[in-house]
Amino acid sequence: MVKAGFMQRLPAMDDSHLLVGMIGEVDLAIRLGNTGVAQYGGRICSAPLNL
């Protein structure tokens, strides 16, 4: 699963890591055309990835 790495590297309470994760997720969403991930908000890493 593509998102496993993001989920493992994101400490829930670490804003700096969360921000990096968000940027990565949004970039991933744009590449895949899956705007639902980008719109998910603070818990982006929990959003399902529709391939």
N, C-alpha and C positions, 0 to 999 in steps of 0.2 A: 504493500500500500504506500502510495506516494507521501501521505501525510504523517506516517508513523514517526519519521524523523522530527518533524515540527512538534508533535505532541510530546515526544520524549524530552525535547530540549526546552520546553516552555514551563518554567516554574510559575505557578498560578499567581504568586504574589510579587513577582519580579517585573516591574514596569519596563525596564530597559530591554529585557529579553522578550517580553510580551510585544513591545513595539517592533522589535526586529521580526518577531513571528508574524505580526500583522502585515508588515510590509511584504514579507515573503508570501503570505497567504493571498494578499491582494494581487500581487504580481502573478501568482499561480492562477488565480481566478480570471485575471485578464487574459492570460495565455490560453486558458481553456474555454473562455467565453462563458464562465459560470459566475455571473454577478451575484448569485445568491450567497456565495461564500463571502464576498466582499461586504455585502449588506448585513451579514450576520451580527456584526458588532464585536464587543469585547471578548466573546467566547468563540471567535472564529475557528479556533483549532478543533472545536467540537462539531462543527458543521459537516454534514455528509458531503462527499465529493461525488457529483454525478457525472461519470465518464460515459 
